[in-house]
Amino acid sequence: MTNELYGGLEDVILEAHGPDGLLPLVIEPWEAGLDLTAWLAGNAARVDALLDRHGALVLRRFDLRGAADFARAAAAIAPDVRVEPSGADADPADRMVPFHNEGANRTAWPLRTLFLCLTPPRRGGATALVDGRALCRLLDREILDAFWDRCLLYVRTFTPGIDVPWQTFFGTSDPEAVEQACRAAGQRCEWTGSGALRVSRRGPGVVVHPRTGETTFFNEVQLHHVGRLDAETGGALRRLYGDGDLPRDVRFGDGSPIPDRFMERVATACDALAVDLEWQAGDVLVLDNLLVAHARRPYAGRYRVLTATGHLVRPGDVRQVSSCPLAPSL
């Protein structure tokens, strides 16, 4: 690590991990007491460059004293930052949270995602990382082209007994107010024959990174596709609702289903490329959210993580997202 990307960082130790020596890059101070916020602010351009190459940085054993310090540190490298408890410790502990890029199903995507481990689990709970560039190189051309050309359609049907009532989610029982809120959020909404509310939004499957110009697999398809559920749960949902009325679903942008075999291949490729981060208390993980997807392994014991997202990227900020228009016809 002697080239100009790594030179000049005399106050920290750099150690690359993963089979390719890239993912993640662990950064530790030589001496205790180095303030993380000050270090990030003073090295913001270098941090950006390191993320361009590695996609993920682990900042370990810096002086960081809880949530307020974390928020300040995140703001040093991520404009319009937002801090909240991570969903990783809210999901069932005995199930893996599948690989995804944070916020990929929204109308604006965080370029930076940060995690602070307050309490590591007693056993398990590693955050698994996959480089989307490597995933694009590994996936079959048929699958990659489909995700690029056809983009994705995320669908949520507010189903009684499965989801919260739409009145609770939107904070109103006025259908016109709901429709207005959906338009403002860039979503299509419709009322089904049974009176249920269905909302949908297009998102990318593959993007060209706005800084590096590299093609990267970027989506939340494994979080939403019924084929990635366990066989018993997925089979029960398909029997109850069919493929057209699932409570949560993701399809290609034209509404056609994503074949289970595509999803199996994506999952197999992610497993082949995954690198696990075993948490230590006080660790801060910084991701280039467009380059690296993350997942959470099953765990036992108490587990507390904070998440921060910021530096929003919109479709217009990316040179090319896909040939599929992301904005729905509302």
C-alpha atoms as a printed R data frame, in Angstrom:
    type eleno elety resid chain resno       x       y       z
1   ATOM     1    CA   MET     A     1   0.000   0.000   0.000
2   ATOM     2    CA   THR     A     2   2.578   2.527  -1.079
3   ATOM     3    CA   ASN     A     3   0.928   4.284  -4.000
4   ATOM     4    CA   GLU     A     4  -0.565   7.757  -3.791
5   ATOM     5    CA   LEU     A     5  -4.005   6.476  -2.781
6   ATOM     6    CA   TYR     A     6  -2.660   5.168   0.531
7   ATOM     7    CA   GLY     A     7   0.341   7.421   1.145
8   ATOM     8    CA   GLY     A     8   0.203  10.280   3.629
9   ATOM     9    CA   LEU     A     9  -1.994   8.534   6.185
10  ATOM    10    CA   GLU     A    10   0.704   8.256   8.850
11  ATOM    11    CA   ASP     A    11  -1.714   8.317  11.803
12  ATOM    12    CA   VAL     A    12  -3.554   5.106  10.852
13  ATOM    13    CA   ILE     A    13  -2.874   1.464   9.949
14  ATOM    14    CA   LEU     A    14  -4.468   0.128   6.758
15  ATOM    15    CA   GLU     A    15  -5.215  -3.562   6.320
16  ATOM    16    CA   ALA     A    16  -7.059  -4.955   3.300
17  ATOM    17    CA   HIS     A    17  -9.245  -8.056   3.659
18  ATOM    18    CA   GLY     A    18 -11.197 -10.419   1.434
19  ATOM    19    CA   PRO     A    19  -9.950 -12.862  -1.193
20  ATOM    20    CA   ASP     A    20  -9.076 -10.041  -3.601
21  ATOM    21    CA   GLY     A    21  -7.456  -7.854  -0.971
22  ATOM    22    CA   LEU     A    22 -10.094  -5.166  -1.407
23  ATOM    23    CA   LEU     A    23 -13.194  -5.754   0.680
24  ATOM    24    CA   PRO     A    24 -13.239  -4.350   3.306
25  ATOM    25    CA   LEU     A    25 -10.306  -2.055   4.095
26  ATOM    26    CA   VAL     A    26  -9.791  -1.894   7.887
27  ATOM    27    CA   ILE     A    27  -8.434   1.415   9.215
28  ATOM    28    CA   GLU     A    28  -7.112   1.704  12.788
29  ATOM    29    CA   PRO     A    29  -5.289   4.597  14.511
30  ATOM    30    CA   TRP     A    30  -1.707   4.017  15.613
31  ATOM    31    CA   GLU     A    31  -2.468   5.671  18.943
32  ATOM    32    CA   ALA     A    32  -5.600   5.614  21.068
33  ATOM    33    CA   GLY     A    33  -7.769   8.719  21.257
34  ATOM    34    CA   LEU     A    34  -7.852   9.702  17.581
35  ATOM    35    CA   ASP     A    35 -11.150  11.527  17.066
36  ATOM    36    CA   LEU     A    36 -13.142   9.903  14.259
37  ATOM    37    CA   THR     A    37 -15.095  12.994  13.211
38  ATOM    38    CA   ALA     A    38 -11.964  15.108  12.939
39  ATOM    39    CA   TRP     A    39 -10.111  12.377  11.056
40  ATOM    40    CA   LEU     A    40 -12.945  11.908   8.551
41  ATOM    41    CA   ALA     A    41 -13.384  15.655   8.029
42  ATOM    42    CA   GLY     A    42  -9.648  16.084   7.451
43  ATOM    43    CA   ASN     A    43  -9.477  13.172   5.027
44  ATOM    44    CA   ALA     A    44 -12.866  13.409   3.286
45  ATOM    45    CA   ALA     A    45 -11.449  13.399  -0.259
46  ATOM    46    CA   ARG     A    46  -9.153  10.477   0.590
47  ATOM    47    CA   VAL     A    47 -12.059   8.552   2.125
48  ATOM    48    CA   ASP     A    48 -14.052   9.066  -1.090
49  ATOM    49    CA   ALA     A    49 -11.133   7.743  -3.139
50  ATOM    50    CA   LEU     A    50 -10.684   4.720  -0.862
51  ATOM    51    CA   LEU     A    51 -14.391   3.938  -1.144
52  ATOM    52    CA   ASP     A    52 -14.176   4.229  -4.938
53  ATOM    53    CA   ARG     A    53 -11.605   1.416  -4.866
54  ATOM    54    CA   HIS     A    54 -12.588  -0.757  -1.897
55  ATOM    55    CA   GLY     A    55 -16.310  -0.071  -1.570
56  ATOM    56    CA   ALA     A    56 -16.217  -0.693   2.190
57  ATOM    57    CA   LEU     A    57 -14.137   0.694   5.074
58  ATOM    58    CA   VAL     A    58 -14.084  -0.524   8.682
59  ATOM    59    CA   LEU     A    59 -13.042   2.226  11.106
60  ATOM    60    CA   ARG     A    60 -11.912   0.436  14.245
61  ATOM    61    CA   ARG     A    61 -10.710   1.629  17.688
62  ATOM    62    CA   PHE     A    62 -11.224   5.333  17.030
63  ATOM    63    CA   ASP     A    63 -12.463   7.626  19.786
64  ATOM    64    CA   LEU     A    64 -16.236   7.392  19.285
65  ATOM    65    CA   ARG     A    65 -18.618   7.782  22.206
66  ATOM    66    CA   GLY     A    66 -22.096   6.781  21.186
67  ATOM    67    CA   ALA     A    67 -24.861   7.904  18.864
68  ATOM    68    CA   ALA     A    68 -24.193  11.663  18.922
69  ATOM    69    CA   ASP     A    69 -20.530  11.173  17.967
70  ATOM    70    CA   PHE     A    70 -21.617   8.751  15.251
71  ATOM    71    CA   ALA     A    71 -24.023  11.298  13.773
72  ATOM    72    CA   ARG     A    72 -21.280  13.938  13.662
73  ATOM    73    CA   ALA     A    73 -18.802  11.526  12.098
74  ATOM    74    CA   ALA     A    74 -21.308  10.448   9.441
75  ATOM    75    CA   ALA     A    75 -22.116  14.076   8.587
76  ATOM    76    CA   ALA     A    76 -18.409  14.709   7.904
77  ATOM    77    CA   ILE     A    77 -18.546  12.487   4.795
78  ATOM    78    CA   ALA     A    78 -22.266  12.174   4.001
79  ATOM    79    CA   PRO     A    79 -24.309  15.339   3.344
80  ATOM    80    CA   ASP     A    80 -28.002  15.300   4.395
81  ATOM    81    CA   VAL     A    81 -27.217  12.429   6.751
82  ATOM    82    CA   ARG     A    82 -29.981  10.561   8.575
83  ATOM    83    CA   VAL     A    83 -29.301   8.321  11.590
84  ATOM    84    CA   GLU     A    84 -31.675   5.618  12.825
85  ATOM    85    CA   PRO     A    85 -31.641   2.179  14.487
86  ATOM    86    CA   SER     A    86 -30.653  -0.499  11.998
87  ATOM    87    CA   GLY     A    87 -33.244  -2.972  10.773
88  ATOM    88    CA   ALA     A    88 -30.557  -5.629  11.197
89  ATOM    89    CA   ASP     A    89 -31.346  -5.983  14.892
90  ATOM    90    CA   ALA     A    90 -35.117  -5.719  14.367
91  ATOM    91    CA   ASP     A    91 -35.469  -8.667  11.956
92  ATOM    92    CA   PRO     A    92 -35.818 -12.206  13.377
93  ATOM    93    CA   ALA     A    93 -32.457 -13.226  14.846
94  ATOM    94    CA   ASP     A    94 -32.620 -16.774  13.487
95  ATOM    95    CA   ARG     A    95 -33.023 -15.683   9.852
96  ATOM    96    CA   MET     A    96 -30.576 -14.122   7.455
97  ATOM    97    CA   VAL     A    97 -31.392 -10.660   6.124
98  ATOM    98    CA   PRO     A    98 -30.706 -11.069   2.379
99  ATOM    99    CA   PHE     A    99 -28.235  -8.995   0.385
100 ATOM   100    CA   HIS     A   100 -29.484  -5.557  -0.618
101 ATOM   101    CA   ASN     A   101 -28.384  -2.004  -1.327
102 ATOM   102    CA   GLU     A   102 -29.950   0.428   1.134
103 ATOM   103    CA   GLY     A   103 -32.857   2.423  -0.331
104 ATOM   104    CA   ALA     A   104 -32.487   1.031  -3.857
105 ATOM   105    CA   ASN     A   105 -36.294   0.849  -4.182
106 ATOM   106    CA   ARG     A   106 -36.724   4.586  -3.505
107 ATOM   107    CA   THR     A   107 -36.607   7.601  -5.789
108 ATOM   108    CA   ALA     A   108 -33.243   8.775  -4.384
109 ATOM   109    CA   TRP     A   109 -30.474   6.455  -3.199
110 ATOM   110    CA   PRO     A   110 -27.872   7.044  -0.475
111 ATOM   111    CA   LEU     A   111 -24.346   6.899  -1.831
112 ATOM   112    CA   ARG     A   112 -23.048   6.484   1.723
113 ATOM   113    CA   THR     A   113 -24.341   4.006   4.296
114 ATOM   114    CA   LEU     A   114 -22.660   3.772   7.702
115 ATOM   115    CA   PHE     A   115 -23.184   1.368  10.596
116 ATOM   116    CA   LEU     A   116 -22.057   1.705  14.206
117 ATOM   117    CA   CYS     A   117 -21.926  -1.478  16.264
118 ATOM   118    CA   LEU     A   118 -22.949  -0.580  19.813
119 ATOM   119    CA   THR     A   119 -23.307  -4.168  21.035
120 ATOM   120    CA   PRO     A   120 -22.003  -7.115  18.991
121 ATOM   121    CA   PRO     A   121 -24.036 -10.342  19.201
122 ATOM   122    CA   ARG     A   122 -22.884 -13.174  21.420
123 ATOM   123    CA   ARG     A   123 -22.713 -15.477  18.406
124 ATOM   124    CA   GLY     A   124 -23.074 -14.932  14.655
125 ATOM   125    CA   GLY     A   125 -24.564 -11.714  13.269
126 ATOM   126    CA   ALA     A   126 -21.768 -10.975  10.818
127 ATOM   127    CA   THR     A   127 -22.502  -8.362   8.166
128 ATOM   128    CA   ALA     A   128 -21.789 -10.002   4.839
129 ATOM   129    CA   LEU     A   129 -20.550  -7.791   1.981
130 ATOM   130    CA   VAL     A   130 -20.681  -8.292  -1.784
131 ATOM   131    CA   ASP     A   131 -19.072  -6.037  -4.383
132 ATOM   132    CA   GLY     A   132 -21.670  -5.236  -7.069
133 ATOM   133    CA   ARG     A   133 -18.960  -4.827  -9.711
134 ATOM   134    CA   ALA     A   134 -17.704  -8.353  -9.106
135 ATOM   135    CA   LEU     A   135 -21.298  -9.596  -9.113
136 ATOM   136    CA   CYS     A   136 -21.825  -8.094 -12.578
137 ATOM   137    CA   ARG     A   137 -18.736  -9.929 -13.811
138 ATOM   138    CA   LEU     A   138 -19.906 -13.245 -12.370
139 ATOM   139    CA   LEU     A   139 -23.578 -13.265 -13.378
140 ATOM   140    CA   ASP     A   140 -24.726 -14.869 -16.632
141 ATOM   141    CA   ARG     A   141 -25.155 -12.392 -19.466
142 ATOM   142    CA   GLU     A   142 -28.847 -13.308 -19.808
143 ATOM   143    CA   ILE     A   143 -29.540 -12.342 -16.196
144 ATOM   144    CA   LEU     A   144 -27.423  -9.194 -16.176
145 ATOM   145    CA   ASP     A   145 -28.978  -7.912 -19.397
146 ATOM   146    CA   ALA     A   146 -32.482  -8.527 -18.045
147 ATOM   147    CA   PHE     A   147 -31.796  -6.551 -14.869
148 ATOM   148    CA   TRP     A   148 -30.202  -3.755 -16.874
149 ATOM   149    CA   ASP     A   149 -32.689  -3.451 -19.743
150 ATOM   150    CA   ARG     A   150 -35.944  -4.069 -17.908
151 ATOM   151    CA   CYS     A   151 -35.261  -2.507 -14.463
152 ATOM   152    CA   LEU     A   152 -37.473  -3.496 -11.533
153 ATOM   153    CA   LEU     A   153 -40.942  -2.861 -10.155
154 ATOM   154    CA   TYR     A   154 -41.374  -3.081  -6.373
155 ATOM   155    CA   VAL     A   155 -44.969  -3.783  -5.313
156 ATOM   156    CA   ARG     A   156 -46.551  -3.636  -1.863
157 ATOM   157    CA   THR     A   157 -50.170  -4.625  -1.250
158 ATOM   158    CA   PHE     A   158 -51.470  -3.665   2.194
159 ATOM   159    CA   THR     A   159 -52.944  -7.039   3.082
160 ATOM   160    CA   PRO     A   160 -54.988  -7.433   6.320
161 ATOM   161    CA   GLY     A   161 -53.272  -9.758   8.768
162 ATOM   162    CA   ILE     A   162 -49.961  -9.540   6.872
163 ATOM   163    CA   ASP     A   163 -49.137  -5.835   6.735
164 ATOM   164    CA   VAL     A   164 -50.070  -2.795   8.789
165 ATOM   165    CA   PRO     A   165 -53.353  -1.148   7.681
166 ATOM   166    CA   TRP     A   166 -52.756   1.456   5.000
167 ATOM   167    CA   GLN     A   167 -54.556   3.962   7.226
168 ATOM   168    CA   THR     A   168 -51.860   3.453   9.871
169 ATOM   169    CA   PHE     A   169 -48.978   3.572   7.404
170 ATOM   170    CA   PHE     A   170 -50.130   6.822   5.764
171 ATOM   171    CA   GLY     A   171 -51.630   8.357   8.911
172 ATOM   172    CA   THR     A   172 -54.979   9.037   7.240
173 ATOM   173    CA   SER     A   173 -58.175   7.252   6.213
174 ATOM   174    CA   ASP     A   174 -58.731   9.612   3.275
175 ATOM   175    CA   PRO     A   175 -58.005   7.803  -0.032
176 ATOM   176    CA   GLU     A   176 -57.398  11.104  -1.848
177 ATOM   177    CA   ALA     A   177 -54.747  12.082   0.701
178 ATOM   178    CA   VAL     A   178 -53.080   8.695   0.196
179 ATOM   179    CA   GLU     A   179 -53.078   9.140  -3.578
180 ATOM   180    CA   GLN     A   180 -51.535  12.591  -3.208
181 ATOM   181    CA   ALA     A   181 -48.827  11.226  -0.884
182 ATOM   182    CA   CYS     A   182 -48.020   8.470  -3.377
183 ATOM   183    CA   ARG     A   183 -47.684  10.954  -6.233
184 ATOM   184    CA   ALA     A   184 -45.355  13.093  -4.137
185 ATOM   185    CA   ALA     A   185 -43.225  10.007  -3.384
186 ATOM   186    CA   GLY     A   186 -43.021   8.947  -7.039
187 ATOM   187    CA   GLN     A   187 -45.212   5.889  -6.522
188 ATOM   188    CA   ARG     A   188 -48.202   4.530  -8.379
189 ATOM   189    CA   CYS     A   189 -51.129   3.530  -6.186
190 ATOM   190    CA   GLU     A   190 -54.311   1.651  -6.984
191 ATOM   191    CA   TRP     A   191 -57.267   0.207  -5.118
192 ATOM   192    CA   THR     A   192 -57.879  -3.477  -5.719
193 ATOM   193    CA   GLY     A   193 -61.282  -5.045  -6.169
194 ATOM   194    CA   SER     A   194 -61.295  -6.061  -2.507
195 ATOM   195    CA   GLY     A   195 -60.578  -2.495  -1.394
196 ATOM   196    CA   ALA     A   196 -56.926  -3.097  -0.544
197 ATOM   197    CA   LEU     A   197 -54.288  -0.521  -1.430
198 ATOM   198    CA   ARG     A   198 -51.435  -1.471  -3.762
199 ATOM   199    CA   VAL     A   199 -48.431   0.813  -4.260
200 ATOM   200    CA   SER     A   200 -45.608   0.300  -6.714
201 ATOM   201    CA   ARG     A   201 -42.421   2.032  -7.703
202 ATOM   202    CA   ARG     A   202 -39.793   1.365 -10.336
203 ATOM   203    CA   GLY     A   203 -36.128   1.066  -9.424
204 ATOM   204    CA   PRO     A   204 -32.907   0.080 -11.160
205 ATOM   205    CA   GLY     A   205 -31.431  -3.396 -11.305
206 ATOM   206    CA   VAL     A   206 -27.981  -2.306 -12.502
207 ATOM   207    CA   VAL     A   207 -26.434   1.181 -12.501
208 ATOM   208    CA   VAL     A   208 -23.306   2.934 -13.695
209 ATOM   209    CA   HIS     A   209 -21.553   4.424 -10.670
210 ATOM   210    CA   PRO     A   210 -21.571   8.259 -10.808
211 ATOM   211    CA   ARG     A   211 -17.963   8.579  -9.574
212 ATOM   212    CA   THR     A   212 -16.129   5.584 -11.013
213 ATOM   213    CA   GLY     A   213 -18.111   4.898 -14.201
214 ATOM   214    CA   GLU     A   214 -18.230   1.184 -13.319
215 ATOM   215    CA   THR     A   215 -21.271  -1.036 -13.818
216 ATOM   216    CA   THR     A   216 -22.613  -2.376 -10.531
217 ATOM   217    CA   PHE     A   217 -25.517  -4.604  -9.443
218 ATOM   218    CA   PHE     A   218 -27.760  -2.301  -7.385
219 ATOM   219    CA   ASN     A   219 -31.194  -3.268  -6.072
220 ATOM   220    CA   GLU     A   220 -33.227  -4.832  -3.264
221 ATOM   221    CA   VAL     A   221 -34.475  -7.754  -5.304
222 ATOM   222    CA   GLN     A   222 -33.556 -10.441  -2.756
223 ATOM   223    CA   LEU     A   223 -35.461  -8.639   0.003
224 ATOM   224    CA   HIS     A   224 -38.722  -8.623  -1.951
225 ATOM   225    CA   HIS     A   225 -38.827 -11.695  -4.213
226 ATOM   226    CA   VAL     A   226 -40.986 -14.520  -2.858
227 ATOM   227    CA   GLY     A   227 -38.542 -17.063  -4.280
228 ATOM   228    CA   ARG     A   228 -35.952 -16.014  -1.676
229 ATOM   229    CA   LEU     A   229 -38.220 -16.922   1.241
230 ATOM   230    CA   ASP     A   230 -37.958 -20.356   2.812
231 ATOM   231    CA   ALA     A   231 -39.914 -22.986   0.878
232 ATOM   232    CA   GLU     A   232 -42.703 -23.288   3.456
233 ATOM   233    CA   THR     A   233 -43.380 -19.538   3.751
234 ATOM   234    CA   GLY     A   234 -43.010 -18.807   0.043
235 ATOM   235    CA   GLY     A   235 -45.221 -21.740  -0.920
236 ATOM   236    CA   ALA     A   236 -47.940 -20.705   1.530
237 ATOM   237    CA   LEU     A   237 -47.963 -17.117   0.222
238 ATOM   238    CA   ARG     A   238 -48.207 -18.273  -3.382
239 ATOM   239    CA   ARG     A   239 -51.088 -20.620  -2.546
240 ATOM   240    CA   LEU     A   240 -52.961 -17.888  -0.660
241 ATOM   241    CA   TYR     A   241 -52.414 -14.956  -3.010
242 ATOM   242    CA   GLY     A   242 -51.053 -16.277  -6.291
243 ATOM   243    CA   ASP     A   243 -48.136 -14.588  -8.014
244 ATOM   244    CA   GLY     A   244 -50.182 -11.485  -8.872
245 ATOM   245    CA   ASP     A   245 -51.394 -10.435  -5.411
246 ATOM   246    CA   LEU     A   246 -48.481 -11.119  -3.075
247 ATOM   247    CA   PRO     A   247 -48.227  -8.730  -0.094
248 ATOM   248    CA   ARG     A   248 -44.635  -7.879  -1.123
249 ATOM   249    CA   ASP     A   249 -43.277  -8.505  -4.585
250 ATOM   250    CA   VAL     A   250 -40.661  -7.415  -7.079
251 ATOM   251    CA   ARG     A   251 -40.979  -7.833 -10.823
252 ATOM   252    CA   PHE     A   252 -39.300  -6.574 -13.931
253 ATOM   253    CA   GLY     A   253 -40.228  -3.000 -14.782
254 ATOM   254    CA   ASP     A   254 -42.787  -4.088 -17.380
255 ATOM   255    CA   GLY     A   255 -44.645  -6.126 -14.724
256 ATOM   256    CA   SER     A   256 -43.420  -9.534 -15.889
257 ATOM   257    CA   PRO     A   257 -42.212 -11.964 -13.196
258 ATOM   258    CA   ILE     A   258 -38.543 -12.485 -12.396
259 ATOM   259    CA   PRO     A   259 -37.948 -16.244 -12.791
260 ATOM   260    CA   ASP     A   260 -36.987 -18.180  -9.671
261 ATOM   261    CA   ARG     A   261 -33.960 -19.529 -11.539
262 ATOM   262    CA   PHE     A   262 -32.670 -15.968 -11.968
263 ATOM   263    CA   MET     A   263 -33.021 -15.408  -8.239
264 ATOM   264    CA   GLU     A   264 -31.276 -18.683  -7.429
265 ATOM   265    CA   ARG     A   265 -28.358 -17.701  -9.644
266 ATOM   266    CA   VAL     A   266 -28.102 -14.244  -8.044
267 ATOM   267    CA   ALA     A   267 -28.110 -15.793  -4.558
268 ATOM   268    CA   THR     A   268 -25.474 -18.370  -5.543
269 ATOM   269    CA   ALA     A   269 -23.231 -15.645  -6.974
270 ATOM   270    CA   CYS     A   270 -23.615 -13.531  -3.818
271 ATOM   271    CA   ASP     A   271 -22.689 -16.510  -1.637
272 ATOM   272    CA   ALA     A   272 -19.589 -17.136  -3.750
273 ATOM   273    CA   LEU     A   273 -18.402 -13.519  -3.406
274 ATOM   274    CA   ALA     A   274 -19.481 -12.731   0.159
275 ATOM   275    CA   VAL     A   275 -16.971 -11.500   2.735
276 ATOM   276    CA   ASP     A   276 -18.102 -11.497   6.379
277 ATOM   277    CA   LEU     A   277 -17.379  -8.695   8.828
278 ATOM   278    CA   GLU     A   278 -17.317 -10.004  12.412
279 ATOM   279    CA   TRP     A   279 -18.296  -7.024  14.535
280 ATOM   280    CA   GLN     A   280 -16.320  -5.554  17.422
281 ATOM   281    CA   ALA     A   281 -17.918  -3.005  19.756
282 ATOM   282    CA   GLY     A   282 -17.370   0.498  18.427
283 ATOM   283    CA   ASP     A   283 -16.719  -0.586  14.835
284 ATOM   284    CA   VAL     A   284 -17.953   1.810  12.153
285 ATOM   285    CA   LEU     A   285 -18.588   0.315   8.728
286 ATOM   286    CA   VAL     A   286 -18.719   2.783   5.843
287 ATOM   287    CA   LEU     A   287 -20.143   1.550   2.545
288 ATOM   288    CA   ASP     A   288 -20.318   2.973  -0.914
289 ATOM   289    CA   ASN     A   289 -23.930   1.866  -1.129
290 ATOM   290    CA   LEU     A   290 -23.935   1.784  -4.924
291 ATOM   291    CA   LEU     A   291 -20.883  -0.473  -5.062
292 ATOM   292    CA   VAL     A   292 -21.460  -2.852  -2.140
293 ATOM   293    CA   ALA     A   293 -24.530  -4.802  -1.026
294 ATOM   294    CA   HIS     A   294 -24.841  -6.031   2.539
295 ATOM   295    CA   ALA     A   295 -26.654  -8.803   4.416
296 ATOM   296    CA   ARG     A   296 -26.902  -9.934   8.038
297 ATOM   297    CA   ARG     A   297 -26.166 -13.465   9.213
298 ATOM   298    CA   PRO     A   298 -28.354 -15.113  11.901
299 ATOM   299    CA   TYR     A   299 -27.254 -14.371  15.450
300 ATOM   300    CA   ALA     A   300 -27.791 -15.082  19.143
301 ATOM   301    CA   GLY     A   301 -27.659 -12.603  22.013
302 ATOM   302    CA   ARG     A   302 -28.290  -8.887  22.229
303 ATOM   303    CA   TYR     A   303 -27.379  -6.974  19.073
304 ATOM   304    CA   ARG     A   304 -27.491  -3.177  18.713
305 ATOM   305    CA   VAL     A   305 -26.498  -1.313  15.569
306 ATOM   306    CA   LEU     A   306 -27.113   2.244  14.360
307 ATOM   307    CA   THR     A   307 -27.393   3.130  10.682
308 ATOM   308    CA   ALA     A   308 -26.700   6.419   8.929
309 ATOM   309    CA   THR     A   309 -27.446   7.198   5.298
310 ATOM   310    CA   GLY     A   310 -26.656  10.282   3.265
311 ATOM   311    CA   HIS     A   311 -25.261  11.869   0.092
312 ATOM   312    CA   LEU     A   312 -28.387  11.141  -1.941
313 ATOM   313    CA   VAL     A   313 -28.079  10.193  -5.601
314 ATOM   314    CA   ARG     A   314 -30.995  10.533  -8.018
315 ATOM   315    CA   PRO     A   315 -31.476   8.873 -11.406
316 ATOM   316    CA   GLY     A   316 -30.575  12.156 -13.117
317 ATOM   317    CA   ASP     A   317 -27.233  12.192 -11.290
318 ATOM   318    CA   VAL     A   318 -26.200   8.901 -12.884
319 ATOM   319    CA   ARG     A   319 -24.994   9.026 -16.488
320 ATOM   320    CA   GLN     A   320 -27.023   6.004 -17.380
321 ATOM   321    CA   VAL     A   321 -29.317   3.938 -15.199
322 ATOM   322    CA   SER     A   322 -30.959   1.700 -17.812
323 ATOM   323    CA   SER     A   323 -33.134   1.978 -20.865
324 ATOM   324    CA   CYS     A   324 -36.198   1.517 -18.640
325 ATOM   325    CA   PRO     A   325 -37.821   4.787 -17.405
326 ATOM   326    CA   LEU     A   326 -37.847   4.757 -13.607
327 ATOM   327    CA   ALA     A   327 -40.566   7.369 -13.154
328 ATOM   328    CA   PRO     A   328 -44.039   5.721 -13.195
329 ATOM   329    CA   SER     A   329 -46.930   7.159 -15.144
330 ATOM   330    CA   LEU     A   330 -49.068   8.637 -12.364
